[in-house]
């Protein structure tokens, strides 16, 4: 082989350039040692043109892809955390709303129950009001009556009266679904506005739609009459003329319709005019037509 001249190299380069316009190939000369002769040979060592890719492009792309993968992974992780936090906040809000709803339902239930119970109690109260107890004073009997001279606690001389009597009346509970507890004010028997005898009713309970006969002892012991006793005194100690008396008291009834929540009260004021005939001692005196009821 003979060494190519510079003109041949140039011609070869021109022909190569003509055949491959898009990618040029360059050749460099490198010395070659053949025995003692030093020749110059051409080794076709291709050198990429600037249009080609650099040798390190593959590793750069790999690093870029890994970096983008890590960024995508990090973004997905943050997105996952955001989703979890958002789901936690949403669940917390739902729990709070559920708790508020239960409270509202409970309060609404209490309010509705209170309104219904109040309405029911009002109905019971209105239904029980017309069912007033009926009271009828039957008679009074004077067991003992005596007027005698004496003196009061301060030593003032005056006529004094002592008497024992018994008042009887019937009490009827007209309530169809409740019983009543009955009390009264003192039974006062008066003469000329002076209370000469008094009695107390013993408290009792009357069941529904029932009645009873009640007796009350009305007594007075040495009650001073002062100037009003002149017409009552006699040698025997018993009045000779009829004695006008007044009997007054108030019957109080309380019904427990619904325990102690619905308990209507009934009051009956009774006033009786009595004409005591000394000849009728120990004889019951009818009061059926001598009393008023308010």
C-alpha positions in Angstrom: 0.0 0.0 0.0 1.1 3.5 -0.7 0.5 6.5 1.3 -2.2 8.7 0.1 -1.3 12.1 -0.9 -2.9 15.2 0.4 -4.8 15.7 -2.8 -6.3 12.2 -2.6 -7.4 12.9 0.9 -9.0 16.1 -0.2 -10.7 14.4 -3.1 -12.0 11.7 -0.9 -13.3 14.2 1.6 -15.1 16.1 -1.2 -16.7 13.0 -2.6 -17.8 11.9 0.9 -19.2 15.3 1.5 -21.1 15.1 -1.8 -22.6 11.7 -1.0 -23.7 12.4 2.6 -24.7 16.0 3.0 -26.7 15.4 6.2 -24.0 13.8 8.3 -20.4 14.6 7.7 -17.6 12.1 8.6 -14.2 13.3 9.4 -11.0 11.3 9.3 -7.8 12.1 11.2 -4.4 10.9 10.5 -2.5 8.8 13.1 1.1 7.7 12.8 1.7 4.0 12.2 5.0 2.2 12.7 5.8 -0.7 10.3 9.3 -1.9 11.0 11.7 1.0 10.6 9.4 2.8 8.2 7.3 5.5 9.4 4.2 5.8 7.4 1.1 7.8 7.8 -2.1 5.9 7.7 -5.6 7.0 7.9 -7.9 5.5 10.5 -11.5 6.0 10.0 -12.3 7.4 13.4 -15.7 9.0 13.1 -16.3 12.2 14.9 -19.9 13.2 15.3 -20.9 16.5 14.1 -22.6 19.0 16.3 -25.9 17.7 14.8 -25.4 14.4 16.7 -26.1 13.6 20.3 -23.4 14.1 23.0 -22.1 10.9 24.6 -23.4 11.9 28.0 -27.0 12.5 26.8 -28.2 9.1 27.9 -27.0 9.5 31.5 -28.5 13.0 31.7 -31.8 11.8 30.5 -31.7 9.0 33.1 -31.0 11.4 35.9 -33.8 13.7 34.6 -36.2 10.8 34.4 -35.3 9.7 37.9 -35.6 13.2 39.3 -39.0 13.7 37.6 -40.1 10.3 39.0 -39.1 11.3 42.5 -40.9 14.7 42.0 -44.0 12.8 40.8 -43.7 10.4 43.7 -43.3 13.3 46.2 -46.2 15.1 44.6 -48.3 12.0 44.8 -47.3 11.6 48.4 -48.3 15.2 49.3 -51.5 14.7 47.4 -52.2 11.6 49.3 -51.6 13.4 52.6 -53.8 16.3 51.5 -56.5 13.8 50.6 -56.2 12.0 54.0 -56.3 15.4 55.8 -59.3 16.5 53.7 -61.1 13.2 54.5 -60.3 13.6 58.2 -61.6 17.1 58.2 -64.7 16.0 56.3 -65.3 13.1 58.7 -64.8 15.5 61.7 -67.3 17.9 60.2 -69.8 15.0 59.6 -69.3 13.8 63.2 -69.9 17.3 64.5 -73.0 17.8 62.4 -74.3 14.3 63.5 -73.7 15.3 67.2 -75.5 18.6 66.7 -78.4 16.8 65.0 -78.7 14.3 67.9 -78.7 17.2 70.3 -81.4 19.0 68.3 -83.5 15.8 68.1 -83.1 15.3 71.9 -84.1 18.9 72.6 -87.0 18.7 70.2 -88.2 15.5 71.9 -88.0 17.1 75.3 -89.9 20.2 74.1 -92.5 18.1 72.4 -92.9 15.9 75.4 -93.2 18.9 77.7 -95.8 20.5 75.4 -97.9 17.3 75.1 -97.6 16.6 78.8 -98.7 20.2 79.6 -101.6 19.9 77.2 -102.6 16.6 78.8 -102.4 18.2 82.2 -104.5 21.1 81.1 -107.1 18.8 79.7 -107.3 16.9 83.0 -107.5 20.1 85.0 -110.3 21.5 82.8 -112.1 18.2 83.0 -111.8 18.0 86.8 -112.9 21.6 87.6 -116.7 21.0 87.1 -116.6 18.0 89.4 -117.0 20.0 92.6 -117.8 18.2 95.8 -121.3 18.5 97.2 -121.8 19.4 100.8 -125.1 19.3 102.7 -125.5 20.3 106.3 -128.0 18.0 107.9 -128.4 19.0 111.6 -127.0 20.3 114.8 -127.7 18.9 118.2 -127.1 20.8 121.5 -126.0 18.3 124.1 -125.4 20.8 126.9 -126.2 24.5 127.4 -125.6 26.5 130.5 -125.3 30.3 131.3 -123.9 31.4 134.6 -122.2 34.3 136.3 -118.5 34.5 136.4 -115.5 36.6 135.5 -113.0 36.6 132.6 -109.3 36.2 132.8 -108.8 39.8 133.8 -111.3 39.5 136.7 -114.1 41.4 135.1 -117.5 40.1 136.2 -119.8 38.9 133.4 -122.2 36.1 132.4 -120.4 33.1 130.9 -121.8 30.3 128.6 -120.8 26.7 128.3 -122.1 24.5 125.6 -121.5 21.2 123.7 -123.0 20.5 120.3 -122.5 18.3 117.3 -122.8 19.3 113.7 -123.5 16.6 111.0 -123.2 17.0 107.2 -122.7 14.8 104.2 -119.7 15.1 101.9 -119.9 13.7 98.4 -117.0 13.5 96.0 -118.4 13.8 92.4 -115.1 13.2 90.7 -115.1 10.2 88.4 -111.4 9.6 88.2 -109.8 11.2 91.3 -110.1 11.3 95.1 -109.9 14.4 97.3 -108.3 15.3 100.6 -110.7 17.3 102.8 -109.9 19.9 105.5 -111.7 22.9 106.8 -111.4 26.1 108.8 -112.8 26.0 112.4 -116.5 25.6 112.8 -117.5 28.8 114.6 -120.8 29.1 116.5 -121.4 32.7 117.4 -123.9 34.8 119.4 -124.1 38.6 118.7 -120.7 38.4 117.0 -119.2 36.6 119.9 -117.8 33.1 119.2 -119.2 31.0 121.9 -118.2 27.6 120.6 -115.8 26.2 118.0 -114.9 22.8 116.5 -112.3 21.4 114.1 -112.8 18.9 111.3 -110.5 16.0 111.3 -108.8 15.7 107.9 -110.0 12.8 105.7 -109.7 11.4 102.2 -112.7 10.8 100.0 -112.4 8.4 97.1 -113.9 9.0 93.7 -117.7 8.9 93.4 -118.4 8.3 97.1 -119.8 10.1 100.0 -119.8 10.0 103.8 -121.6 11.4 106.9 -119.2 13.7 108.9 -119.7 14.7 112.5 -117.9 17.7 114.1 -118.0 18.5 117.8 -118.5 22.2 118.4 -117.9 23.2 122.1 -117.3 26.2 124.2 -116.3 26.3 127.9 -117.1 29.4 130.0 -117.0 31.9 127.2 -117.6 35.5 128.6 -120.7 37.2 127.1 -120.2 40.6 128.7 -123.2 42.8 128.1 -124.8 40.4 125.6 -125.6 37.7 128.1 -128.4 39.5 130.0 -131.2 38.0 127.9 -129.8 34.5 128.3 -129.4 34.3 132.0 -132.0 32.6 134.2 -132.3 31.1 137.7 -131.9 27.6 136.2 -128.9 28.6 134.0 -130.9 27.6 130.9 -132.2 30.3 128.6 -136.0 30.6 128.6 -136.2 32.3 125.1 -135.0 31.2 121.7 -131.3 32.1 121.1 -130.3 33.2 117.5 -126.9 31.6 116.6 -124.8 31.6 113.5 -122.6 28.8 112.3 -119.8 29.5 109.7 -116.9 27.5 108.3 -115.1 26.8 105.0 -114.6 23.3 103.6 -111.4 23.0 101.6 -111.0 20.1 99.2 -107.9 19.2 97.1 -107.8 16.6 94.4 -104.7 14.9 93.1 -105.6 14.2 89.5 -102.1 13.6 88.2 -100.0 13.1 91.3 -99.0 16.5 92.6 -98.8 18.1 89.1 -102.5 18.5 88.6 -104.3 19.2 91.9 -107.4 21.3 91.6 -108.7 22.9 94.8 -112.3 23.5 95.8 -113.6 25.8 98.4 -117.1 25.9 99.9 -118.1 28.5 102.4 -121.0 27.5 104.6 -123.1 29.8 106.7 -126.1 28.6 108.7 -128.7 30.5 110.8 -129.8 28.6 113.8 -132.7 29.3 116.2 -131.9 27.5 119.4 -135.0 26.5 121.3 -134.2 25.7 124.9 -136.9 23.1 124.8 -135.0 21.1 122.1 -131.9 20.4 124.0 -130.5 16.9 123.0 -132.8 17.0 120.0 -131.2 17.3 116.5 -132.3 20.5 114.7 -132.6 20.3 111.0 -130.4 22.7 109.0 -131.2 21.5 105.5 -133.0 24.8 104.6 -131.1 27.1 107.0 -127.6 27.2 105.3 -126.1 29.0 102.3 -123.2 27.7 100.3 -120.8 29.9 98.4 
